[in-house]
Amino acid sequence: MCILVFGGSGFIGSRFIKRLHETDSSVIINVDKLSYASDQTNLDFIKDDKNYIFYKKDINAKDEIREIIIKHKPKCFINFAAETHVDNSIESSYEFIKTNVLGVQVLLDLFREYHSETKNNKLKFIQVSTDEVYGDLSKSDSPFTEINRYSPKNPYSASKAAGDHLVFSYINTYKLPLVITNCSNNYGPNQHREKLIPKTIYSALNNKPIPIYGDGTNIRDWIYVDDHCDALIEIINSKYEFNHFNIGGNCELENLSLVKKICALLTDKLNNNFQYEKLIEFVNDRPGHDYRYAIDNSFIIKNLDWRPMTSFDKGISSTVDFYLNKYQHE
């Protein structure tokens, strides 16, 4: 099978390619425009493999993407390509709309065209989205399920919600084999330094303030990135009859608790008795900061027999080890 991966040089996309390469013999086509958050060194393990091909292309380059599709005849499209950092979307939403909405529309039109020409009922298109499209929860609310209404609260989540709605509309209008996945916060190796966990580790190692928005009580549901990727592989390989899956890690933590846990791990692993918690600095809260995200993943567990396998303690320990090695050698 040939799988066409959009955004495969970013954090989750590169880990997906790694997991797929470890478990499958598929030909992997990676299309990535190599934005600031991409890192080709994430894929050094596969760059010389004859079953791996890379194209530096923007998903909005419709004619060029069409040529790739015609040449390789993929059986599955999976779209990780996205602008993802909420802070950046608050500063300017233009790139978010361009990639997360217009780019998705380009890919959907190309898939519809390809599906019509090949008449292959086994084709799949997976749109990788986020739990942030649902809005936020109070402490007492039940976790988000697949039937929750979308209620995005910032430009990033609004752009992802718009892309998802396009997918839903193409499912209804054109009866295409499209799937949306909404995942909770990913963590693990290769994440860009702007994100909370790598930023915390980098700041601590450089004796810089560790910034936390507001009072640090905002809650996120965390999932180890490889568990997320394994869920996506299950969806690709399944004979599914569903077009929407929530993927969560069953691990809700307050931001402050997470940062303190990382600080304690750093003290332990570096054996230096330094109290990294002293570097924590509370800063003005992010505009429109969602309070809590939580995912109910019972649907995918029941229907695809997938579940997160990496405990948070194990996942965060290996993640800290990765960044210690990375940042200490920069």
Buried (B, 14 or more C-beta within 10 A) or exposed (E): EBBBBBBBBBBBBBBBBBBBBEEBEBBBBBBBBBBEBBBBEBBEBBEEEEEBBBBEBBBBBBEEBBEBBEEBEBBBBBBBBBBBBBEBBBEEBEEBBBBBBBBBBBBBBBBBEBBEEEEEEEBBBBBBBBBBBBBBBEEEEEBBBBEBEBEBBBBBBBBBBBBBBBBBEBBEEEEBBBBBBBBBBBBBBBBBBEBBBBBBBBBBBEEEEBBBBBEBBBBBBBBBBBBBBBBBBBBBBBEBEEBBBBBBBBBBBBBBEBBBBBBEBBBEEBEEEBEBBEBBEBEEEBEEEBBBBBBBBBBBBEBBEBBBEBEBEEBBBBBBEBBBEBBEEE
